[in-house]
Amino acid sequence: MNIHPKHLPADERRAVTVESVVALAGSQNPSEITTAAIAKHMNLTQGALFRHFPNKEAIWQAVMEWVAERLLARIDRSAQGIESPLAAMEAMFMSHIEFVAEHPGVPRMMFGELQRAESTPAKRMVQTLIRRYGERLHLLIEKGKASGELSPSLDNEAAATLFIGTIQGLVMQSLLAGDVGRMHQDAPRIFAIYRRGIRSAQ
């Protein structure tokens, strides 16, 4: 970016702050990211940072809003124009994996928020994201049943949960292995097993 962080308009400063947190979370434990570390990463003072966010919690909420907006837009684009519900689900699956590969700090932050006992704005945003994601899957599953592509006896709730849970498992394995690229190799084979489990026997 050519514009120096100190000279950015307020909206852009907030956006750059969010992107800085996502970048930092890709290389360190999100719970250890301090406002001082964020400010240093942006070459700002903490005071300058707090002119745009009242506290760290507000920054985390903005990060989760950024994640929700971009991830849902990404999966929507991937499925657009695909007639087959099963093919659309596969496109969503692969685009989600691609998103995580580009932003490895995102799942670390999401898992961290969901583990917190208290209800924070950021945690509620993650829960909203998962709910909205599930709604998209439910629509595709219903469409697949209606077209005969998916098993008519398929449990919609379980199929949607397994879809999201499978991605979370893939992400967790790659984080444990310290190899984000592994997701790209494993995703097609993993989705093939999922597809066999939900498609119509016809």
Disulfide bonds with the S-S distance in Angstrom:
none
